[in-house]
Amino acid sequence: MLPPPPGREAYRIAQEGLANALKHAPGAPVLLRLERTASRLSVRLAQPLSPAPRSPYARGGRGLAGVAERARLLGGSVTAGPSGGDWVLDVTLPTGVAPGPRTGEETP
């Protein structure tokens, strides 16, 4: 189970990313992937770039800026933009849980 801040923000980031996908390319497939390690949570949304016209409801807003602000406030990072034929949103959030020592390493 994740601590509330990163878990809640990951939910909101995924929600915003899915809403953006619907606004900008309605009907196109979307990949949503969440990955968790001991120290971070990654959210990735990918959608094929489409030559089709944008939805009439697709207006510039504060969606990506809001996602970036949420991640920054938690010490995370965001990248968004075209990548390999897809539009990709990658967000990494620290979980606040320090990773354990690796095998063979001394602990202080």
Phi and psi in radians as a Rosetta constraint file:
Dihedral C 1 N 2 CA 2 C 2 CIRCULARHARMONIC -1.544 0.35
Dihedral N 2 CA 2 C 2 N 3 CIRCULARHARMONIC 2.636 0.35
Dihedral C 2 N 3 CA 3 C 3 CIRCULARHARMONIC -1.080 0.35
Dihedral N 3 CA 3 C 3 N 4 CIRCULARHARMONIC 2.647 0.35
Dihedral C 3 N 4 CA 4 C 4 CIRCULARHARMONIC -0.934 0.35
Dihedral N 4 CA 4 C 4 N 5 CIRCULARHARMONIC -0.846 0.35
Dihedral C 4 N 5 CA 5 C 5 CIRCULARHARMONIC -1.007 0.35
Dihedral N 5 CA 5 C 5 N 6 CIRCULARHARMONIC -0.944 0.35
Dihedral C 5 N 6 CA 6 C 6 CIRCULARHARMONIC -1.175 0.35
Dihedral N 6 CA 6 C 6 N 7 CIRCULARHARMONIC -0.627 0.35
Dihedral C 6 N 7 CA 7 C 7 CIRCULARHARMONIC -1.126 0.35
Dihedral N 7 CA 7 C 7 N 8 CIRCULARHARMONIC -0.794 0.35
Dihedral C 7 N 8 CA 8 C 8 CIRCULARHARMONIC -1.130 0.35
Dihedral N 8 CA 8 C 8 N 9 CIRCULARHARMONIC -0.775 0.35
Dihedral C 8 N 9 CA 9 C 9 CIRCULARHARMONIC -1.204 0.35
Dihedral N 9 CA 9 C 9 N 10 CIRCULARHARMONIC -0.626 0.35
Dihedral C 9 N 10 CA 10 C 10 CIRCULARHARMONIC -1.082 0.35
Dihedral N 10 CA 10 C 10 N 11 CIRCULARHARMONIC -0.714 0.35
Dihedral C 10 N 11 CA 11 C 11 CIRCULARHARMONIC -1.063 0.35
Dihedral N 11 CA 11 C 11 N 12 CIRCULARHARMONIC -0.835 0.35
Dihedral C 11 N 12 CA 12 C 12 CIRCULARHARMONIC -1.159 0.35
Dihedral N 12 CA 12 C 12 N 13 CIRCULARHARMONIC -0.642 0.35
Dihedral C 12 N 13 CA 13 C 13 CIRCULARHARMONIC -1.148 0.35
Dihedral N 13 CA 13 C 13 N 14 CIRCULARHARMONIC -0.791 0.35
Dihedral C 13 N 14 CA 14 C 14 CIRCULARHARMONIC -1.075 0.35
Dihedral N 14 CA 14 C 14 N 15 CIRCULARHARMONIC -0.731 0.35
Dihedral C 14 N 15 CA 15 C 15 CIRCULARHARMONIC -1.048 0.35
Dihedral N 15 CA 15 C 15 N 16 CIRCULARHARMONIC -0.796 0.35
Dihedral C 15 N 16 CA 16 C 16 CIRCULARHARMONIC -1.139 0.35
Dihedral N 16 CA 16 C 16 N 17 CIRCULARHARMONIC -0.743 0.35
Dihedral C 16 N 17 CA 17 C 17 CIRCULARHARMONIC -1.090 0.35
Dihedral N 17 CA 17 C 17 N 18 CIRCULARHARMONIC -0.724 0.35
Dihedral C 17 N 18 CA 18 C 18 CIRCULARHARMONIC -1.186 0.35
Dihedral N 18 CA 18 C 18 N 19 CIRCULARHARMONIC -0.669 0.35
Dihedral C 18 N 19 CA 19 C 19 CIRCULARHARMONIC -1.107 0.35
Dihedral N 19 CA 19 C 19 N 20 CIRCULARHARMONIC -0.723 0.35
Dihedral C 19 N 20 CA 20 C 20 CIRCULARHARMONIC -1.100 0.35
Dihedral N 20 CA 20 C 20 N 21 CIRCULARHARMONIC -0.727 0.35
Dihedral C 20 N 21 CA 21 C 21 CIRCULARHARMONIC -1.064 0.35
Dihedral N 21 CA 21 C 21 N 22 CIRCULARHARMONIC -0.747 0.35
Dihedral C 21 N 22 CA 22 C 22 CIRCULARHARMONIC -1.140 0.35
Dihedral N 22 CA 22 C 22 N 23 CIRCULARHARMONIC -0.709 0.35
Dihedral C 22 N 23 CA 23 C 23 CIRCULARHARMONIC -1.190 0.35
Dihedral N 23 CA 23 C 23 N 24 CIRCULARHARMONIC -0.741 0.35
Dihedral C 23 N 24 CA 24 C 24 CIRCULARHARMONIC -1.584 0.35
Dihedral N 24 CA 24 C 24 N 25 CIRCULARHARMONIC -0.404 0.35
Dihedral C 24 N 25 CA 25 C 25 CIRCULARHARMONIC -2.629 0.35
Dihedral N 25 CA 25 C 25 N 26 CIRCULARHARMONIC 1.190 0.35
Dihedral C 25 N 26 CA 26 C 26 CIRCULARHARMONIC -1.022 0.35
Dihedral N 26 CA 26 C 26 N 27 CIRCULARHARMONIC 2.367 0.35
Dihedral C 26 N 27 CA 27 C 27 CIRCULARHARMONIC 1.531 0.35
Dihedral N 27 CA 27 C 27 N 28 CIRCULARHARMONIC -0.229 0.35
Dihedral C 27 N 28 CA 28 C 28 CIRCULARHARMONIC -1.360 0.35
Dihedral N 28 CA 28 C 28 N 29 CIRCULARHARMONIC 2.589 0.35
Dihedral C 28 N 29 CA 29 C 29 CIRCULARHARMONIC -1.177 0.35
Dihedral N 29 CA 29 C 29 N 30 CIRCULARHARMONIC 2.629 0.35
Dihedral C 29 N 30 CA 30 C 30 CIRCULARHARMONIC -2.305 0.35
Dihedral N 30 CA 30 C 30 N 31 CIRCULARHARMONIC 2.347 0.35
Dihedral C 30 N 31 CA 31 C 31 CIRCULARHARMONIC -1.786 0.35
Dihedral N 31 CA 31 C 31 N 32 CIRCULARHARMONIC 2.210 0.35
Dihedral C 31 N 32 CA 32 C 32 CIRCULARHARMONIC -2.106 0.35
Dihedral N 32 CA 32 C 32 N 33 CIRCULARHARMONIC 2.120 0.35
Dihedral C 32 N 33 CA 33 C 33 CIRCULARHARMONIC -2.240 0.35
Dihedral N 33 CA 33 C 33 N 34 CIRCULARHARMONIC 2.274 0.35
Dihedral C 33 N 34 CA 34 C 34 CIRCULARHARMONIC -2.011 0.35
Dihedral N 34 CA 34 C 34 N 35 CIRCULARHARMONIC 2.321 0.35
Dihedral C 34 N 35 CA 35 C 35 CIRCULARHARMONIC -2.302 0.35
Dihedral N 35 CA 35 C 35 N 36 CIRCULARHARMONIC 2.413 0.35
Dihedral C 35 N 36 CA 36 C 36 CIRCULARHARMONIC -2.221 0.35
Dihedral N 36 CA 36 C 36 N 37 CIRCULARHARMONIC 2.345 0.35
Dihedral C 36 N 37 CA 37 C 37 CIRCULARHARMONIC -2.029 0.35
Dihedral N 37 CA 37 C 37 N 38 CIRCULARHARMONIC -3.049 0.35
Dihedral C 37 N 38 CA 38 C 38 CIRCULARHARMONIC -1.103 0.35
Dihedral N 38 CA 38 C 38 N 39 CIRCULARHARMONIC -0.488 0.35
Dihedral C 38 N 39 CA 39 C 39 CIRCULARHARMONIC -2.055 0.35
Dihedral N 39 CA 39 C 39 N 40 CIRCULARHARMONIC -0.120 0.35
Dihedral C 39 N 40 CA 40 C 40 CIRCULARHARMONIC -2.605 0.35
Dihedral N 40 CA 40 C 40 N 41 CIRCULARHARMONIC 2.797 0.35
Dihedral C 40 N 41 CA 41 C 41 CIRCULARHARMONIC -2.196 0.35
Dihedral N 41 CA 41 C 41 N 42 CIRCULARHARMONIC 2.221 0.35
Dihedral C 41 N 42 CA 42 C 42 CIRCULARHARMONIC -1.947 0.35
Dihedral N 42 CA 42 C 42 N 43 CIRCULARHARMONIC 2.388 0.35
Dihedral C 42 N 43 CA 43 C 43 CIRCULARHARMONIC -2.101 0.35
Dihedral N 43 CA 43 C 43 N 44 CIRCULARHARMONIC 2.226 0.35
Dihedral C 43 N 44 CA 44 C 44 CIRCULARHARMONIC -2.302 0.35
Dihedral N 44 CA 44 C 44 N 45 CIRCULARHARMONIC 2.204 0.35
Dihedral C 44 N 45 CA 45 C 45 CIRCULARHARMONIC -2.074 0.35
Dihedral N 45 CA 45 C 45 N 46 CIRCULARHARMONIC 2.302 0.35
Dihedral C 45 N 46 CA 46 C 46 CIRCULARHARMONIC -2.377 0.35
Dihedral N 46 CA 46 C 46 N 47 CIRCULARHARMONIC 2.432 0.35
Dihedral C 46 N 47 CA 47 C 47 CIRCULARHARMONIC -2.522 0.35
Dihedral N 47 CA 47 C 47 N 48 CIRCULARHARMONIC 2.346 0.35
Dihedral C 47 N 48 CA 48 C 48 CIRCULARHARMONIC -0.991 0.35
Dihedral N 48 CA 48 C 48 N 49 CIRCULARHARMONIC 2.402 0.35
Dihedral C 48 N 49 CA 49 C 49 CIRCULARHARMONIC -1.149 0.35
Dihedral N 49 CA 49 C 49 N 50 CIRCULARHARMONIC 2.405 0.35
Dihedral C 49 N 50 CA 50 C 50 CIRCULARHARMONIC -2.103 0.35
Dihedral N 50 CA 50 C 50 N 51 CIRCULARHARMONIC 2.337 0.35
Dihedral C 50 N 51 CA 51 C 51 CIRCULARHARMONIC -1.352 0.35
Dihedral N 51 CA 51 C 51 N 52 CIRCULARHARMONIC -0.134 0.35
Dihedral C 51 N 52 CA 52 C 52 CIRCULARHARMONIC -1.152 0.35
Dihedral N 52 CA 52 C 52 N 53 CIRCULARHARMONIC 2.664 0.35
Dihedral C 52 N 53 CA 53 C 53 CIRCULARHARMONIC -1.107 0.35
Dihedral N 53 CA 53 C 53 N 54 CIRCULARHARMONIC 2.604 0.35
Dihedral C 53 N 54 CA 54 C 54 CIRCULARHARMONIC -1.212 0.35
Dihedral N 54 CA 54 C 54 N 55 CIRCULARHARMONIC 2.734 0.35
Dihedral C 54 N 55 CA 55 C 55 CIRCULARHARMONIC -1.055 0.35
Dihedral N 55 CA 55 C 55 N 56 CIRCULARHARMONIC 2.552 0.35
Dihedral C 55 N 56 CA 56 C 56 CIRCULARHARMONIC -1.128 0.35
Dihedral N 56 CA 56 C 56 N 57 CIRCULARHARMONIC -0.273 0.35
Dihedral C 56 N 57 CA 57 C 57 CIRCULARHARMONIC -1.564 0.35
Dihedral N 57 CA 57 C 57 N 58 CIRCULARHARMONIC -0.042 0.35
Dihedral C 57 N 58 CA 58 C 58 CIRCULARHARMONIC -1.435 0.35
Dihedral N 58 CA 58 C 58 N 59 CIRCULARHARMONIC 1.722 0.35
Dihedral C 58 N 59 CA 59 C 59 CIRCULARHARMONIC -2.057 0.35
Dihedral N 59 CA 59 C 59 N 60 CIRCULARHARMONIC 2.643 0.35
Dihedral C 59 N 60 CA 60 C 60 CIRCULARHARMONIC -1.152 0.35
Dihedral N 60 CA 60 C 60 N 61 CIRCULARHARMONIC 2.381 0.35
Dihedral C 60 N 61 CA 61 C 61 CIRCULARHARMONIC -2.478 0.35
Dihedral N 61 CA 61 C 61 N 62 CIRCULARHARMONIC -2.633 0.35
Dihedral C 61 N 62 CA 62 C 62 CIRCULARHARMONIC -1.855 0.35
Dihedral N 62 CA 62 C 62 N 63 CIRCULARHARMONIC 0.300 0.35
Dihedral C 62 N 63 CA 63 C 63 CIRCULARHARMONIC -0.965 0.35
Dihedral N 63 CA 63 C 63 N 64 CIRCULARHARMONIC -1.092 0.35
Dihedral C 63 N 64 CA 64 C 64 CIRCULARHARMONIC -1.194 0.35
Dihedral N 64 CA 64 C 64 N 65 CIRCULARHARMONIC -0.615 0.35
Dihedral C 64 N 65 CA 65 C 65 CIRCULARHARMONIC -1.107 0.35
Dihedral N 65 CA 65 C 65 N 66 CIRCULARHARMONIC -0.684 0.35
Dihedral C 65 N 66 CA 66 C 66 CIRCULARHARMONIC -1.167 0.35
Dihedral N 66 CA 66 C 66 N 67 CIRCULARHARMONIC -0.708 0.35
Dihedral C 66 N 67 CA 67 C 67 CIRCULARHARMONIC -1.073 0.35
Dihedral N 67 CA 67 C 67 N 68 CIRCULARHARMONIC -0.809 0.35
Dihedral C 67 N 68 CA 68 C 68 CIRCULARHARMONIC -1.080 0.35
Dihedral N 68 CA 68 C 68 N 69 CIRCULARHARMONIC -0.705 0.35
Dihedral C 68 N 69 CA 69 C 69 CIRCULARHARMONIC -1.144 0.35
Dihedral N 69 CA 69 C 69 N 70 CIRCULARHARMONIC -0.754 0.35
Dihedral C 69 N 70 CA 70 C 70 CIRCULARHARMONIC -1.033 0.35
Dihedral N 70 CA 70 C 70 N 71 CIRCULARHARMONIC -0.808 0.35
Dihedral C 70 N 71 CA 71 C 71 CIRCULARHARMONIC -1.140 0.35
Dihedral N 71 CA 71 C 71 N 72 CIRCULARHARMONIC -0.775 0.35
Dihedral C 71 N 72 CA 72 C 72 CIRCULARHARMONIC -1.053 0.35
Dihedral N 72 CA 72 C 72 N 73 CIRCULARHARMONIC -0.732 0.35
Dihedral C 72 N 73 CA 73 C 73 CIRCULARHARMONIC -1.096 0.35
Dihedral N 73 CA 73 C 73 N 74 CIRCULARHARMONIC -0.428 0.35
Dihedral C 73 N 74 CA 74 C 74 CIRCULARHARMONIC -1.706 0.35
Dihedral N 74 CA 74 C 74 N 75 CIRCULARHARMONIC 0.026 0.35
Dihedral C 74 N 75 CA 75 C 75 CIRCULARHARMONIC 1.479 0.35
Dihedral N 75 CA 75 C 75 N 76 CIRCULARHARMONIC 0.350 0.35
Dihedral C 75 N 76 CA 76 C 76 CIRCULARHARMONIC -1.715 0.35
Dihedral N 76 CA 76 C 76 N 77 CIRCULARHARMONIC -2.944 0.35
Dihedral C 76 N 77 CA 77 C 77 CIRCULARHARMONIC -2.450 0.35
Dihedral N 77 CA 77 C 77 N 78 CIRCULARHARMONIC 2.760 0.35
Dihedral C 77 N 78 CA 78 C 78 CIRCULARHARMONIC -2.442 0.35
Dihedral N 78 CA 78 C 78 N 79 CIRCULARHARMONIC 2.406 0.35
Dihedral C 78 N 79 CA 79 C 79 CIRCULARHARMONIC -2.279 0.35
Dihedral N 79 CA 79 C 79 N 80 CIRCULARHARMONIC 2.502 0.35
Dihedral C 79 N 80 CA 80 C 80 CIRCULARHARMONIC -2.597 0.35
Dihedral N 80 CA 80 C 80 N 81 CIRCULARHARMONIC 2.404 0.35
Dihedral C 80 N 81 CA 81 C 81 CIRCULARHARMONIC 2.643 0.35
Dihedral N 81 CA 81 C 81 N 82 CIRCULARHARMONIC -3.137 0.35
Dihedral C 81 N 82 CA 82 C 82 CIRCULARHARMONIC -1.137 0.35
Dihedral N 82 CA 82 C 82 N 83 CIRCULARHARMONIC 2.463 0.35
Dihedral C 82 N 83 CA 83 C 83 CIRCULARHARMONIC -2.741 0.35
Dihedral N 83 CA 83 C 83 N 84 CIRCULARHARMONIC 1.953 0.35
Dihedral C 83 N 84 CA 84 C 84 CIRCULARHARMONIC 1.014 0.35
Dihedral N 84 CA 84 C 84 N 85 CIRCULARHARMONIC 0.679 0.35
Dihedral C 84 N 85 CA 85 C 85 CIRCULARHARMONIC 1.528 0.35
Dihedral N 85 CA 85 C 85 N 86 CIRCULARHARMONIC -0.013 0.35
Dihedral C 85 N 86 CA 86 C 86 CIRCULARHARMONIC -2.067 0.35
Dihedral N 86 CA 86 C 86 N 87 CIRCULARHARMONIC 2.789 0.35
Dihedral C 86 N 87 CA 87 C 87 CIRCULARHARMONIC -1.666 0.35
Dihedral N 87 CA 87 C 87 N 88 CIRCULARHARMONIC 2.178 0.35
Dihedral C 87 N 88 CA 88 C 88 CIRCULARHARMONIC -2.186 0.35
Dihedral N 88 CA 88 C 88 N 89 CIRCULARHARMONIC 2.349 0.35
Dihedral C 88 N 89 CA 89 C 89 CIRCULARHARMONIC -2.034 0.35
Dihedral N 89 CA 89 C 89 N 90 CIRCULARHARMONIC 2.046 0.35
Dihedral C 89 N 90 CA 90 C 90 CIRCULARHARMONIC -2.046 0.35
Dihedral N 90 CA 90 C 90 N 91 CIRCULARHARMONIC 2.172 0.35
Dihedral C 90 N 91 CA 91 C 91 CIRCULARHARMONIC -2.237 0.35
Dihedral N 91 CA 91 C 91 N 92 CIRCULARHARMONIC 2.336 0.35
Dihedral C 91 N 92 CA 92 C 92 CIRCULARHARMONIC -2.139 0.35
Dihedral N 92 CA 92 C 92 N 93 CIRCULARHARMONIC 2.236 0.35
Dihedral C 92 N 93 CA 93 C 93 CIRCULARHARMONIC -2.134 0.35
Dihedral N 93 CA 93 C 93 N 94 CIRCULARHARMONIC 2.377 0.35
Dihedral C 93 N 94 CA 94 C 94 CIRCULARHARMONIC -1.248 0.35
Dihedral N 94 CA 94 C 94 N 95 CIRCULARHARMONIC 2.521 0.35
Dihedral C 94 N 95 CA 95 C 95 CIRCULARHARMONIC -1.571 0.35
Dihedral N 95 CA 95 C 95 N 96 CIRCULARHARMONIC -0.215 0.35
Dihedral C 95 N 96 CA 96 C 96 CIRCULARHARMONIC 1.457 0.35
Dihedral N 96 CA 96 C 96 N 97 CIRCULARHARMONIC 0.045 0.35
Dihedral C 96 N 97 CA 97 C 97 CIRCULARHARMONIC -1.911 0.35
Dihedral N 97 CA 97 C 97 N 98 CIRCULARHARMONIC 2.034 0.35
Dihedral C 97 N 98 CA 98 C 98 CIRCULARHARMONIC -1.223 0.35
Dihedral N 98 CA 98 C 98 N 99 CIRCULARHARMONIC 2.431 0.35
Dihedral C 98 N 99 CA 99 C 99 CIRCULARHARMONIC -1.172 0.35
Dihedral N 99 CA 99 C 99 N 100 CIRCULARHARMONIC 2.610 0.35
Dihedral C 99 N 100 CA 100 C 100 CIRCULARHARMONIC -1.304 0.35
Dihedral N 100 CA 100 C 100 N 101 CIRCULARHARMONIC 2.938 0.35
Dihedral C 100 N 101 CA 101 C 101 CIRCULARHARMONIC -1.162 0.35
Dihedral N 101 CA 101 C 101 N 102 CIRCULARHARMONIC 2.585 0.35
Dihedral C 101 N 102 CA 102 C 102 CIRCULARHARMONIC -1.387 0.35
Dihedral N 102 CA 102 C 102 N 103 CIRCULARHARMONIC 2.724 0.35
Dihedral C 102 N 103 CA 103 C 103 CIRCULARHARMONIC -1.005 0.35
Dihedral N 103 CA 103 C 103 N 104 CIRCULARHARMONIC 2.302 0.35
Dihedral C 103 N 104 CA 104 C 104 CIRCULARHARMONIC 1.575 0.35
Dihedral N 104 CA 104 C 104 N 105 CIRCULARHARMONIC -0.090 0.35
Dihedral C 104 N 105 CA 105 C 105 CIRCULARHARMONIC -1.735 0.35
Dihedral N 105 CA 105 C 105 N 106 CIRCULARHARMONIC 2.582 0.35
Dihedral C 105 N 106 CA 106 C 106 CIRCULARHARMONIC -1.453 0.35
Dihedral N 106 CA 106 C 106 N 107 CIRCULARHARMONIC 2.559 0.35
Dihedral C 106 N 107 CA 107 C 107 CIRCULARHARMONIC -1.739 0.35
Dihedral N 107 CA 107 C 107 N 108 CIRCULARHARMONIC 2.450 0.35
